[in-house]
Amino acid sequence: MTVLAGARVVTPEGILDPGWVRVEGARIAAVGHGRSPTSGTDLGGAWLLPGYVDLHVHGGDGGAVEVSADGLARSVAFHRRHGTTRTLASIVTGQIDAMAAAAGWVADAVGAGPTPTGHVVGVHFEGPFLAAARCGAQDPAAIIDPDPEVMARLLAAGRGTVRMVTLAPERPGALDLIAQVKTAGAVPAIGHTDAHYADAVSGFAAGAAILTHTFNGMRGLHHRDPGTVGAAR
């Protein structure tokens, strides 16, 4: 048992100042306000927050998820030092071979489990089935039409660790891919899209459940066409 006391503890209901947290094994057993009922480590008024779960990480500290396994490890370690306890590794749009290879070393990292330098929980494919008009930092030359065989290859490369796939629902065949991703146990996301409101509604109806960097890389919110953001729920 470990007791962390004398801290400003951030909880869903507010800040406990002072507050304490009792940890038993790998779980938080109790949280309280005021003085701890048992002795423990006094944090001297430091902030105590839940660990950050990052759903969109491409790199950090000079390392990049899609460049190499070492780049992935360096990135995850960097974010862990700053409070991220779970990392969903995002792979940018590129050549399919390269995206598949990157998914492989992310899957290896997931299989390794938690380490002192980080905890990778899965793969996020940001593309390649996006809208070139909203490509942002994605390589427009690598963007392709929705293709179920390519999607199947990428899912297989992740060896069961693909957690999210971002695509543009207005592309021909995209709704079928959304269903394919959902059936595989991953979350279909809408992003880098030029979708009008009706296209986005269709995407959500097909199974999409989240927006990738909301407002950024998508049609703006307009009173005559609420667009993707207006369709989100």
Residue pairs with C-beta under 8 A, 6 or more apart in sequence:
1 22
1 23
1 24
1 29
2 22
2 23
2 24
2 40
2 41
3 20
3 21
3 22
3 23
3 36
3 38
3 39
3 40
3 41
4 20
4 21
4 22
4 23
4 40
4 41
4 43
4 48
5 18
5 20
5 35
5 36
5 39
5 40
5 41
5 42
5 43
6 18
6 20
6 36
6 42
6 43
6 44
6 45
7 18
7 19
7 20
7 21
7 43
7 45
7 46
7 47
7 48
8 15
8 16
8 17
8 18
8 19
8 45
8 46
8 47
8 48
9 15
9 16
9 17
9 18
9 19
9 20
9 21
9 31
9 48
10 47
10 48
10 49
10 50
11 19
11 31
16 31
16 32
16 33
18 33
18 34
18 35
18 45
19 31
19 32
19 33
19 34
19 48
20 31
20 32
20 34
20 35
20 36
20 40
21 28
21 30
21 31
21 48
22 28
22 29
22 30
22 31
22 36
22 38
22 40
23 29
49 83
51 83
51 84
51 85
51 86
52 83
52 84
52 85
52 86
53 84
53 85
53 86
53 88
53 121
54 79
54 84
54 86
54 87
54 88
55 88
55 124
55 164
56 88
56 90
56 124
56 126
56 212
56 213
57 65
57 75
57 76
57 79
57 84
57 87
57 88
57 89
57 90
58 64
58 65
58 66
58 75
58 90
58 92
59 65
59 67
59 71
59 75
60 74
60 75
60 76
60 78
60 79
61 74
61 75
61 77
61 78
62 74
63 70
63 71
63 72
63 73
63 74
63 75
63 78
64 71
64 72
64 75
65 71
65 72
65 75
65 89
65 90
65 91
65 102
65 106
66 91
66 92
66 94
66 98
66 99
66 102
67 102
68 105
69 105
69 108
69 109
72 89
72 102
72 105
72 106
72 109
72 120
73 109
73 117
73 118
75 87
75 89
76 84
76 87
76 89
76 109
76 117
76 118
76 119
76 120
77 117
77 118
79 87
79 118
80 87
80 117
80 118
80 119
84 118
85 119
86 119
86 121
87 118
87 119
87 120
87 121
88 120
88 121
88 122
88 123
88 124
88 163
88 164
89 106
89 109
89 120
89 122
89 123
89 124
90 124
90 125
90 126
91 99
91 102
91 103
91 106
91 123
91 124
91 125
91 126
92 126
92 127
92 137
92 138
92 139
93 99
93 126
93 127
93 128
93 130
93 135
93 138
93 139
93 142
93 143
94 128
94 139
94 142
95 142
96 128
96 150
96 153
96 154
99 125
99 128
99 154
99 157
100 153
100 154
100 157
101 157
103 123
103 125
103 154
103 157
103 158
103 159
103 161
103 162
104 157
104 158
104 159
106 120
106 122
106 123
106 158
106 161
107 123
107 157
107 158
107 159
107 160
107 161
109 120
110 120
110 121
110 122
110 161
112 120
113 119
121 163
122 158
122 161
122 162
122 163
122 164
123 158
123 161
123 162
123 163
123 164
124 162
124 163
124 164
124 165
124 166
124 189
125 154
125 162
125 164
125 165
125 166
126 138
126 166
126 191
126 192
126 212
127 138
127 142
127 143
127 166
127 167
127 192
128 138
128 142
128 143
128 144
128 150
129 143
129 144
129 145
129 146
129 147
129 151
129 167
129 168
129 171
129 174
129 177
130 138
130 143
130 166
130 167
130 168
130 171
130 191
130 192
130 193
131 143
131 168
131 170
131 171
131 192
131 193
131 194
131 195
132 140
132 143
133 194
134 168
134 192
134 193
134 194
134 217
134 218
134 219
135 143
135 192
135 217
136 192
136 216
136 217
138 192
144 150
145 171
145 172
145 173
146 167
146 171
146 172
146 173
146 174
146 176
146 177
147 173
148 173
148 176
148 177
148 180
151 165
151 177
151 180
151 181
152 180
154 162
154 165
155 162
155 180
155 181
155 184
155 186
160 185
162 181
162 184
162 186
163 186
163 187
164 186
164 187
164 188
164 189
164 210
165 177
165 181
165 186
165 187
165 188
165 189
166 189
166 190
166 191
166 192
166 212
167 174
167 177
167 178
167 181
167 188
167 189
167 190
167 191
167 193
168 174
168 190
168 191
168 192
168 193
168 194
168 195
169 175
169 178
169 190
169 193
169 195
169 199
169 200
169 202
169 203
169 206
169 208
170 193
170 194
170 195
170 196
170 199
170 203
174 203
175 202
175 203
175 206
177 188
178 188
178 203
178 206
178 207
178 208
179 206
179 207
181 187
181 188
181 207
182 188
182 207
187 209
187 210
188 203
188 206
188 207
188 208
188 209
189 208
189 209
189 210
189 211
189 212
190 200
190 203
190 204
190 208
190 210
190 211
190 212
190 218
190 228
191 211
191 212
191 213
191 217
191 218
192 212
192 217
192 218
193 199
193 200
193 217
193 218
193 219
193 228
194 218
194 219
195 203
195 218
195 219
195 227
195 228
195 231
196 219
196 225
196 227
197 225
197 226
197 227
197 228
197 230
197 231
199 228
200 227
200 228
200 230
200 231
200 232
201 231
203 231
204 231
204 232
204 233
211 218
211 228
211 229
211 232
214 229
214 232
215 221
215 229
218 227
218 228
218 229
219 225
219 227
219 228
220 227
220 229
221 227
221 229
221 230
